[in-house]
Structures are given as C-alpha cells and as structure tokens.
Amino acid sequence: MMLRLLKRSFLLLLAAGLAITAIDAAGAADARGVKDEVIVPLQSGGEVGLSTRGPSAFRVRLVVASDGVVRGPIESPMVSPDEGDAAFKESPDADGMGITASFGSVKVTRDDKLMLFDAAGKTLTESAALSTGITSMKLTSAEGNLYGRGASPDDAFSLTSRSVEPQVCNRATYAPYYYSTDGYGALGVVDKTNAQKIPLKYSSDGKQVTWDFTGAGAFELYFMPAASLAKGTEAYYSLIGAPRVPPKYAFGFMASRWGWQSKGYIEETMDKFRQDKFPIDGFIVDFEWFTNESDYTYQPHGTSYYKDFGFNSATFPAPKHQLARYAKKDFRMGGIRKPRLGNTHLLNMARSKGWILPGGEPAGSWPPDLAGAYAKDRCLDFSNKEVRNWYSKHLAHFVEDGVDFWWNDEGETDFFTFHFWNVAQIDALRSKSKKRRFYSLNRAWTPGMARLGATVWTGDINPTWEDLGATPGMMLNWVLAGAPYVACDIGGFTGDTNSALLTRWMQVGTFMPTMRVHSTFTAKPHWPWLWGKAAASAMRAALELRYRLVPYHYSLAHALFRQRKAWIRPLAMEFPDDVDSSHIATEWMDGDILVAPVMREDSRKQIYLPPGVWYPLAASDACRQAGRQSIQGPQHIDAEAKFEELPAFVRAGTVLPLAPVVQSTEELPGGPLEVQIYAGADGYFDFVEDDGETTSYEAGHTRTIHFRWQDSARRLTWQLEGYVLAPTKHAFTHVKATVIDNSGDHQSETWPIGIVGSIDLERTIHMI
C-alpha cells in the first residue's frame, strides 16, 4: 500500500483561513484547514484522507467524491474547534495504514475498510469496503444505542433513534450527529444543502449504521472515540466550538408576546411586573416593534411602504430615549427579525444582485409544508458574504438605538440560514461594540451555532398538556445534538392556555437554560397576574427560585464553556449503569439538581430517583412540599402534587450557591451568597463570576471561588482564584452556609468571602 503525506501550501491555508473568518465571525481566531493529512489510496483508485480536528476528533475525508471528482476539504459552518488539532502519528501495520492520537486511532485496511479504535486499541466500529463513487458508508454496530439526533414532537419522548434525516423546521431540528453506545460519536458533513435539509441521513438496524450521502458531492465523517455519553458530548462540543456564555440577564426571565399594542401598554406591563414583584430582566417584541403589519400575505414584489429596518411609531415613537429609560429600569429589549425583505425597493435591489433564495419559508408547523410556503422569492441568501455585509450595515443602527438582542424567527429557508444570519448580526454588533456579548434566540439551529452566542427555542408549540409533557424531551435531545441553551414558549403559543397549564409550564421553565413566556396576538398574554391569585402566587414562587439559582446556573454555563460539561443532561448521562434511567425523557439533571416537574392535568407527580441518597431541594418551599427527610434511591414516587409544588431533588454531598431573591439580575448580589450543603458526603462547587456583559471572560477575566465541603468535619472551605475585580459591582462579598440533613436546616453566621476562608458548621450554626 502506498502512502503520501500531503502538506497543504501556505496559500491554500491562507485562503481557507479567510473563508472561515468570513463564515464565522465568533469562531476561533486562527481558522484551521487540513494542515497535515495522511492520504491512503484505495484499491478502487480512490483515496481517503485521515487527520485530526480539534482536541478529540478524527477527520475522515473521501478525497474522491461520489461523483468521481477530487474534492478539497469541506469547511462546514458546523465545525470550528477552539483548540488546536490534536497531534497524531502515522501508524502503519501489516493490515493497513492509519493514524494514532492520544484518544484513539483510525486506519484503512488493505481491503479498503475503515476501522476506529479507542485509546486502548479496542475496535469501536468498522466500515464496509470503501471505493470510488460510493454514496453510503456502512459501519458495524453491536446493538449500539444512538443519542443526539435532535427531535420533533414525534419523538420527543425518546432519547435514542434508528433513523435520522437532518433538517431544520418550525418545532423540529435534526442534526447529522449521533453518539453510539458502541463507544464513539460521529458527525457527518457534506458540501451541499437542499433547502431546509442536507443530502445526508443515517439509519441503524442494530447491527449496522448506514450514512447515506446520495446527492452530495463531498462527504466527511468526524469520529470521536468516547467511553460514555458524557465524554462523547464533551468531545462533540469541542469539535463544533465551545458554547459561549450568554449575558447574565439571559439567565433571568423574559416576557414575550405577539401583540404589544403601544408604548403605553409596554410601560404599563413593565410597571406591573415590578409592582407585583414578579422578577424579570427582559421583554421581547414581535412584528409591532418595527412595523404596523405582518408581511405574511405579501407577494414577491412586497409593498412600497414596508420598513424592514425601522421602528413602529405606535410602540417606539422615541426609540433611543425609550430603550435607554427601560434599561435604567433593568429591562432589556429583544426584537424579532425575519430573514427576508418586504420593501419593494429593497427587494428589487436584492434580486438584481442575485441575493434572494429560491422558494420561501415552509408553511405551518411540523412536518414542514413546502407546498404551502410563504414569503416566496423574498428570503435573503445569508450564505453570501455580500448579503451579510449589506444586512449588518442596515442592522447596526439598532445596536446604537438600544436593542439588546435578536429574536430570529422563520429562518428555515435553508439548512444554514440561521447560522449565517447570526454571523451577519454579530458583524452589526461588532461594528458598534468590540466587547459586548452577542445574544440571540432562534427558532431552529444547526450544530456549532452556540459558539456564536446563539440560543434556541422549540418553536410555535400548542397550549396543551401534550406539548408541555414533550418539552423536557425536546430540550434534552437538542442539548445532546448540539444546542445547549434551549427555551420554549411557556404556556404554548398558538391559542389560549389556562391557569393550571401555564403554572406548571412556568415551573418547568425555572430549570431550563432560558425562561420565557410567549403567546399569539389573539390569546390572553401569559403575564402571571392575569390568571388568578393562586396561579400568580405559584408563578411568583417559580420566578423567585429562578433568580435564586442565577449564580448556580451562571457557573454551570462557565463550566460548559471551559470544559464542555453538559449543564442540562438526561439521567442516562448521569447514571449510565442504571437501566431505569436510560429511557427517561420527562426528568433531567440541571447541574446537580434532578428536576421531576408535574406535567399532568390531574396533578399526579411521577418521579424516579436513581440509586443514592436524595434530598428535596431546599432552595424554595415549592420544592419541599413532600417533606424534608432524605430519600434512599432507587425509588419510584407516584402521588398527587399540590398546585404550587415543584419537585426537585439533590444528592447527598451537593454544594449549591444561591442568591437572595432579587427582581432582576442587575440587583445582584442583593445580599450574601447562601451556600447550601446537603449532608452525607463530601462535595464541591466552582462558583464563577465575571462582568456579565462583555467577552472578557473568554480571555480568562473571571473570578472563581472553589467551595469544598468536608462532611466528616462539617466544614466548608473556599479559595478564590482569578481576577478579583472581574465581577465589578455585582460581586458577592459575603457568604453564609446552610447544612441540610435529616435533623433540619443548620445555618452559619455571615462571613466576608476574602481570598480564602472556612466555616466550621459544628461551631457556628443555628437552627432555622
């Protein structure tokens, strides 16, 4: 077998680097192509390229594509690791040629099969013989379960799959990725899109996984050897790019609706939230912030009076002044955007330059209705850099006017529309601010968008108990597929909800990465005070708990960025050896908190606690309705829940940092940090703070307090590391400890944090 090692020329690398920079403004500073690649000839005359990508992935490239053409590497928007490519060495043997890295090896055998091994040399999978012109790759499987496909309402209650066709749609996103319990993850990449899909899919019969790339030109497969779902997910996020930490206000609560009627209505709503003490950080406005009508009935020529980049005088007669005043009241504003034009003059200009995509936005919900598509011949092609440049220049004034973030809707016009659209929005922000964090909320997504600062929501869901019940599964499947920050339309979007459904949905949202209500213009808004005293009280309790958890959630977001540790994850990831945990999609781990919300109309709580000692979460009375005693797992609980009850549990040894109840994140710290400790085992937590607004954290400008609990000594110690002044005025300066055990809650006095410190709970406690 012959071997040649290709060294890509400087000019080729430079060209690839410029292309990546244009595609991904928020990605790595030094875009990396295939620098060193082992090219292995096949007996059929084709070639396979082997290299590494990022710190933990192999890149397998079919150099001769299915159409017989020699192709260069695919620079996919999905792939942009922050770290350099892992070192590898050539590893020829009697059976073939391959490469070996610290995390495993991959080789092509003499009979043209591809083999993947872990670091110990165990075979993870093996392909059928490769050849020139193939349109599929078949990989062996030992009944491996496949996680990480994404989800729609059809399969939200299942965490594994047998067949996936990657696409973006309202209420659904499927990714060309899986983690197999055979011991590896795989991401497929092609060089074409087909409207909201790509010509790539995979399927499994338990014995064989088949990647079908019929209709594609080039095809590449990234392999990530990993012994567990947790490690596989970390490797995957390292490959597609570290998820950026959203600004701190995004960890609070946001109120959204279609139908903000006027400036007066906006301000009355803000005042009511504050007067009735419903904590909130932001409001999100639909069409009515920039236009006085929707464009759904517009023909391809649009209308002459439509303003794509303006303000509606009914809601924002003095936008810059208004938004500055709202910011002083601690309200951030997000505005909806559509990836299309409605103004006739702008449409004519865009068409003359070839900037308009064919077709339109698929109508309706899941599955997509292509025949009923709307906004035909008006949707911008954001994959074109000229389009992005033009769009960002027109969008930039909104940054100066005071719009804080974007709510991106109806971008399922091409598989990568949402990605490139966000890149254009980043360019607009960077033209006005070099350091401010970018933040957006998107209806669909593709892997890698989280590294831009883009978050997602689950689309236009219905106000039904069925859609509430599917929400955790949608979130978990999307997290595993590459979207770690998931929101939903709390209460349901498409029609009227009711007080019980809205309350239960708010309780679910408390433990989601993003908490946001939303409703259509014909429905009663999902403001808590509109739904009766009992519902308002229960929703206030959920919001207060949400804000107590901000320091905890914000630290988990930093762990996700730094270490790729999944913040929201299924029980199957946390308890891989527990069979009963493997299929559960109605509970989830929020860091160390097991969330088991009530999602049934009859208020039955159906809870499974895996092996271990568990305590009801003591951060809110809503979580302690069932009592204060520890529970030995595994255990199933099936009982009636109180209306205000929000079941959540933590294991012995959990260390949990909590804020006082505040009305917005701007009020933090608001008092001493409470560190709750659940007795029975040693524990730790790394509490991270920064300025909450800029990208300085990416350069390490953070302050970390390492809390450690020694259970036998009943002592909490801490040590501060990093930039002491990084959190600015929002830094916590004092701490108190609360130990929870079966005898009650034991709280210490309040102490200054300092650089190092400790609290001896045997000597400084009092019962509460």
N, C-alpha and C positions, 0 to 999 in steps of 0.2 A: 504494500500500500504506500502510495506517495503522500508526502506532506509538504505543504509550503506555508510559511508564516508570513502573513501579509502585514506590512507596516503601512498604515494609511499616511498619505503625504500630508505635509503641513497645510497645503492649500485646501485639501479636501476637508481636513479637520476644521480649518477656519471657516469654510463655507457652511459646514454642518453646525458649527457653533453659532454663527449668525442666524441660521434658520431657527434654532431652538430659542435663542433670545427673543426673536420676533414672536414666536408662538407663545412663550411662557414667561411673561414679564416678572412673575413672582417666583420662578423656579430657581435652580442653582445658578450661581454667577458664572461658573465655567461649564457650559454645556458640553457633554462628552459624547462623542461618537464611538465607533468601534476602533479603538486605538490599536490594540493587538488582538489578533483573531487567528485561531488555528483553523485552517481550511482543510477539510477532509474530503478527498474525491470519492465518489460512489462508483460502483461497477457500471451503473447505467450511464455514466458520463456527467451526472450532476455533481453538486458539491454541497457540503454542509459546513456552515461557519459556527465555531464554538468559541465563546468568550464569557466574561462575567459582566454583570451590570449591577452597580451599587454594591453594598457590602455582603449581600447574601443571595444573589440570584445568578443562575446561568442563563446565557442568551444563546438560543439555538436558532440558526438562521438558514433557511433554504435559499442558497445563493442563486440557484437556477429556479425560477418561479414556475408555477403551474402552467403558464403559457409558453414556457421554454426560454424566456428572456432572462438574461443575467441582471439581477437587481442589487442595488446598494442597500444599506441598512435602512430600516423604517424608523423615522424619527416621529414616534407617536406622541400625541399630547398626553397620553396616559402614563408615560414613563419619564420620570425625572428625579432620580435619587439625589439626596442632598450630600451623601458621602461619595467618596471616590470609588471606582470599580475595584473589586477585590483582586488581590494578587492571585495568580494561578501559575501552574507549571504544566508543561506538556507531559503526558503520561502514556507513552506507547507501551503496548504489551503484545504478546503473541496473538491476541484475539482482535486487536484493533488499535485505534488512536483516540485519545481524549485529552481532557484537561482536568486537573485536580486543584481544588481550593480548600480553604480551611473548613468549609461547611459541607463538602461532598465532592463528587466527581461526576463527569458525564463523558461518554465516549460513543464513537461509531464503530461497530464491529466490522470484521472482514466481510460479513454477509449483509452489510448495509443496515443493520439495526441500530437504533439509538438506545442507550442504556443509561439510567440515572441511579446513582448510589448516594447513600448518606456518608457522613464523615468516617464511620466505622467500616465502610465497604459493603454494607447491606444493599442488595438490589431493591430499589423502590418501584421502578416500572421499566418496561422495555417495549419498544415500538415494533410494529411490523416492518418489513424491509422497506427502506426509502428508495425512491427513484425519481428521475426527471419527469416532470409533468404530473406528479400526483396532486390530487385535490383533497386529500384527507390524510390524517396521521392517526394511527391506531395504537393505543397504549394499554398494556396489560394492567389488570386490577385484581386484587384479592378481596372482592366484595367491599371495596373502599366506599365509605360514605362521602359525598361531595357537598361541602359547605361553601357559601359565599357567592351564590348566583345572583343575588338581588331578589326582588319579589314584586308581586302584584296582589290584588285582592284574592286571586285564585289560589295562591299557595302561601299566603302569609303565615298560616298556622304550621307550616313545615319548614324546618331548617335545612333539609337536605333535598337533593334533586337528582333526577335521572336525565333530564334533557333541558337545554337552555339555548334560546335564540337571543343574543344580545340586542337590546334596543332601548330607546327612551320613549316615554309616553306619559300622559297625564295618569297619575296613580300607579305607575309601574316603571321600574328601571331594572334591566338585566345586564350584567357585566360579563365580559369574556374571561371569567376567572373562576377557579374553584380551589379549595383546599381539600385534598383527599386524605382520609384516614390511613391510606397506604403509606403516608409519611412525607407528603410534599404538596406544595402549591404550584399552580400553573396559570399564567396569564397569556392569552393569545392576542396577537396583533396582526392586522392586515393593513394594506396601503390604500384602501378604498372605503367609502361609505355608500350606503344605498338609502337615501332619505334618512328616516329616523333609525335605521338599522345599519349593521355592517354585514358583509358577506362572510360570516363566520358563525359557527354554532358548535356545541358539543353535546354528546349523549353518552350514556353508560348503560350497559346491561348487567353490571356487577362483575363481569369478567374482563371487560374491555371498555376503555373510554375512547371515543372517536371524536377528533377535531375535524370538522368539515369546513374547508375554505373554498368551496366551489364558487367561482365568480370573482374571487380575489386575484390580485396579481401576486405580490409577495406575501409571505407568511413567516412569522417568527413566533417562537414559544419560549417564554421565560419560566424556568424551573427553579423552585425554592425548596430544597430539602429541609424538612422541619418535622420534629418528632411529635408535635402536638398542634392542636388548633390555635392555641395561644401563640406559640412560636411561629407558626405559619402566617398568622395575621400580622405579627410584628415584621416578619420578612417582607410581606406584601406591601405594607405601608412604607417600609424603607425603599422599596422599588419605585412606587408611584409618587413618593415625595411626602415628607413629614407634614401632617396636618397642622396648619398654623393655628395659633390660639386666637379666638375671636376677641374683640374688645370686651372689657368687663361688663358693660351694660347688657351685652347679649346673654349673660348668664342670669339675668333677672327675668322679667315678664314683659310681654309686648301685646298691645291691643290692636287688632286689625279688623277691618270690615270693608265691604264694598257698600258705599252709601254715606260717607261723611258729607253732610249736606252743606255746610257753610263754615266760615271762620268761627262764628258764634257757637255752633254745635261742637266743633273741635275743642274749643276752650271750656265750654260747659262740661264736656266729658272729662277733660283733664282735671278740672277742679273737683268733680265728683269723686274721682279715684282718690285724690289727695284728702278730701274732707272726710270720706268714709273709711280712710286708712286701708285701702287695697293697694299694696305695694306694686309699683310699676316703673319701668325705665323707658319705654318707647311706644310709639304709635305708628301704624303702617297704613298708608292711604292708597286706595285703588285709583282707577281712571280719573276720579274727580279732582285729583291734585294738580293735574296738568292740562285737562281738557274738560269740556262740559258735556261730552257724549262719548260713548264707546264706538269703536270702529268695526264692530262685527258684521255689519251689513254693507260695508264699503265694497265697491267694485275695484278691479285692479287699478283704475285711474285715481282712486282716492277722492278727496274733496279739496277745494282751494283754501278753505278756512281752517282746516285742521292744523293744530300746532303740536308738532312732535317733541319740541324741546322748550316748551314754555310753562307757564303757571296758569291755573284757572283762577280768575279774579274772585269767584264766589268763595273759594276756600282759602286762597292765599293772595289777597289783594296787595299785601306788602310783604312778600315772602322773606326777604332778608331780615327785616325787622322782626317779623313774627317768629321765625325759626330761632333767632338769637334770644328772644324773650322766652320761648319754650325751653331752650337749652338751660336757661337760668333757673327754670322750674324743674330741671332734671328730667326733661322729656326729649328723647332722641327721635328723629323722624326718618322713616323709611318710605320711599316712593316706589310704586310699581313701574316696571318697564316692560315693553313688548319688543320683540326682536324684529320689528317691521316698521314701515312708514305708512302714514295716512295722508300726508300732504301731497297734492298733485304735483307741484313744482319739484319737490324733493324726489318724488317717485320718478318723474321724467328724467331728472339728472342721474339717478342711480341706474336706471335702465340703460341710459346712453353709455354708461361705463361698464355694463355687464355685472353689476353688483347684486342683482336680485336672483334668489334661488328659484328654481322651477317648483311648481306646486304651491302648497300652503301649509297651514297648521292642521294636523288631523283633528277632526271634529269629535265632540263628545268626550267620553272617558275611556276606560279600559274595557275591551281591547280597542285599539285605535280605529277610527272610522276614516279611512283615506278617501273614500268616495265622497264623503260629506265635508271635505276640508274647506276651511275658510281662510280669509286673508290671502287668497291666491294671487300669486305674482306680486306680492308686496313685502316678502320676507328677505331681510338682508343676509348676504353670504359673509358671515363673520370670519370664515377661514381665510378670506382675502385681507392681507395686511392693509391695503389701501382703504378698505371699508372700515377696519378697526381704527385707523388713524383719523379718518373723517368723523366717525362716530364719537370718538373720545374727545375731539376738539369741540363738538357741539354739546357734549355732556358736561364738560369741565366747569361751566359757569354754575352748575347746580352745587358743586363742591363749595365754591365761594359763597353761594347763597345760604348754605347751611344744611343741605340734605346730608344725612349721616350715612345711609346705606341704601342698597338697592334690593328690591323685591322683584326677581326676574321670573316672568310668567310666560307660558305658551311658547317655549323655545324648542319644542320637539320637531323642528323643521329639518334638522339634520342631526346625525348622531353626535357631532361635536359642537353644535351651535352653542350650548350653554358654556362650554369651556372657552371658546374663543370670544364669546360675548363678555365673559368675565375678564378676560385679558384686556379687552378694549376699555372696560370700566376701570380696571387698575391703571391703565395708561392715563385716563382722565384724572384719577386721584393723584397720581404721581406728578402730573403737570402742575398741580397746586400744592401738594404736600409730599415731601420725600419720606416722612417718617410715620404718618398716620396709618393705622391698620386698615386694611381693606376688609369689608364685610358685606356679604350678600346672602340672600335667601332664594333658592332656586327650586322650580317645580320638578325638575328631573336633573340627571347628572351623569357624568362618566368618571371612571376611576382617575384619580390624580387631581381633581378639582379642589379637594380640601387643602392642598398645599398652596392654593391661591388665596385662601380665606373664604371660599365659597361654602355655604351650608345649604341644606335641602329641606323641603317639606314633602309630605306624602301625597300631595295633590288634592283635587277637589272631591273630598270624601263626603259621604252622606251622614246626616244626623240620625244614625241608627246604632243600636246596641251591637249589631254585627260588625260595623266598621270600627266602633270603639274596641271590640274584642280583638280585631285584626291589627290594631295599632302597634302593640309591642312586637309582634312577629315581623311586621313591615320594618320597624326600626332595627331589630336585630339582624335581619337578613341584609339590609342596606349597610349596616355597620361592617358586617363581615365581607361585603362586596366592595368596600372602599369609600363609603360615605359616613364618617364617624359622627357628624353633627346633624341630627335628624329632628325635625319638628313636624307638627301636624296641625290641621285646622281644628283646634279644640272645640268640641260641640257639634262638629260637622258643618260643612259649607253650604250644601245645595238647597236647604229648606229650613223649616222651623225645628228647633230642638225642644227639649223640656228641661225642667229644673234638675231632675234626678240624673238624667243623662249628662247634662253639662257639668254638674258637680263631680260625678265620677270621672269624667274626662279631664277635668282640672286636676284631680288627684293624680291621674296618670301623668299628666304633663309636668307635675312637680319634679319628677325624676327623669325627665327626658333632657337631652342636651340643650334644646331650645324650647321655651314655653311660650305659646302664642295662641290666642283665640282668633277666630275668623268666621265671618258669615256673609251670605249674599245680601244684596240690597233689598230684597223682599222679606227678609227674616228679621225677627227681633234681635238686636245686637246682643252679643254674649258678654255684656257688662254685668258683673255679679249682682249689683243692687236691683236689677230688673226681674229677678227670679224668686223673690220671696225671702223672708228673714232667715229661715233655716238654711236655704241654699247659699245665701250671701255669707252667713257665718262659716259654713263649711268651706266655701271657696276662699274666704279670708284666711282661714287656718292653713289651707294648702299654699297660698301665696306667702304667708309668713314663714312656713317651713322652707319654701323655695329660697327665700332670701337668707335664712339662717345657713343654708347649705352653700351659698356662694363661695366662701373661702375654700370649702372642700372640693366643689366642682371645678373651681378655677385651678386648684393644684393638680387635679386629675388631668385637666387639659394640658398643663405643662408636662406631665409625665407622658402623655400621648405624643406631644411634640418632641420631647427629648429622647424618649426610649421606645416610642411606638407602642406603648402599653395601652391596650383597648380599655377605654373608660366604661362604656356600655358594652356588655357582653352577655351571651347566653349562659345558662347554667352548665351547658355542655362543655363550655370552655373552662369554667372554673372547677368543675367536678368531672373530669374526663373518665374516671373509673367508676362513676355511679351511673348505672344503667337507667335508672328512673329519671335522671337529669337530662339524658341525651336528646330527648324529643320535645322538651318543654319550650313553648314559644309564647306563653302568657305571663311568665315571670322573667325577671332579668336581674343581673348584677349591675348596680350603679356604684362603681368602685367596690367598696366592701359592704355595701348595703344590698340585701336581697329584697327586691320590690315585688309584691304579690297583690296588686290592686284588685278592688272589687269592680267587675266589669259585666255584671249580670243585672237585669232589670229586677229580679227578685231579691237582690242584695245578698245573695249567697257568696261567701268567700271560700274559694277552693285553693288551698295552699299546699305546696310541697316544700318541706325543709329537708335538704340533703343531710348526710351524716355530719355530726358536730354539735357543739353547744351553741344555741341561738338565744338572743335576747330581742324582745320588741324594741324597735328604735325609740330612744328616749328624747329625741330632738323636738318632739311635738306630742301633745296629748292625743292628737288624732291617731298616732301610731301605737298608743299604749292602751287602746280600748280593751284589748283582750287580757290585760294584766301586766305585771312587772316581773314575773318569775322567768327564769331561763327555761328553755325547751330543749330536750335531747332529740336530735335527728338521727336517722331519717324518720320523718313523720308526715302524714297527710292530715290536713285540717279541713273539714267541711262543716261550715256553720253559718248562721245568719250574722251579717255585719250591721253595725249601726250606721246611720246615714252619714255621719261625719268621719267614720273610721277609714283609715288609710293603712292597711297592713304593710309593714316593712320591718326587716329583721337584720341583725348583725351578729357575727360570731364572737365568741369569747376572744379577747385579745385585740379587738378593733379599737383603733385610736382615731377619733373623729373631731376635726376642728370646726367650730360653729361660730357664726357671727350673732350679735344681738339682732332682734327684729328691727329692720330699718324699712323705710318707704321707698328707697331707691339705692342703687349701688353707689351713687355719689355721696350718700350719708355714711358710708363705711369709713373708719371702723365702727363708729357708733357706740363704742364701749370696749370692754376687754374681750379677748378671744376666749371662748369656752372650749376646752379640750375634754371631750367625753371619752372615758376609758371603760370598756366592758370587761369585767374581771374574769380571770380564769386561765389566762395565757399571756405570754409576753407579746408585745406589739410595737408597731412603729408607724409613723406617717411623716412624709416630707411635705411641709406646708410652704407653698411658693407664692411670693408676691412680686409684682412689678408695677409699672405706672398705669397699666390697664388701657392704654390708648395707642402707644407707638409700637414700632417694630424693634425697639431697642432690646427686647428680650431675646431676639434671635442672635444677638451678639453676646449674650450672656449677662445682660444687665437685669438680673433678678436677685431677689433675696430669698434664701431657703432656710427654714428653721426645721432641723431634724429632731422630731419628737420621738422619744423612746420610752416605752413602759416596761418596767421590771415588775412582774406580777408578784413574785415571792417577797420582794421588798416593798411592794406597793409604792413605788417611786416613779415619778415622771421626770425625765431629764430632757434637756434640749441644748442644741448648739446651733448658732447662727452662722451661715455661710453666704458669701457672695457680696453683692453691692448693698450696703446697709441702707442707702438712701433711695434705692430703686423704686420702692412703692410710693414715694413722695408723701403727700398729706394723708393718704389712705392707709398708711402702715399701721398695723396693730402694735401697740406699745406695752400692753399689759395682758396677762393670761391668768385664767383660773382653771382648775382641774375638777372634773366631776367623775367619780368612780361609780359605776352601776354594778351591783351584784344582787344576790337574792335577798339580802337584808335591807335593801333600799338604795337610795342615791346619797353619795357622800361627797360633799363639795369643799374645796380648799378656799382659803382667802385669795384675794387677787394680788398678783406679783408683777413687778416690772419684767419685761422679757430679757433685755440685755443681750450680751453676746453668748453667754452660757448661763444655765440655771437648772434648778431642780425643785420639785415639790415632793416632800415626803408625806404621803397621804395618811400614814399612821399617826402623824403628829399634828397635822394642820387641817383636819376635816371637821365639818359639822353636818348633821343630817338635814336633808331638805325633803 
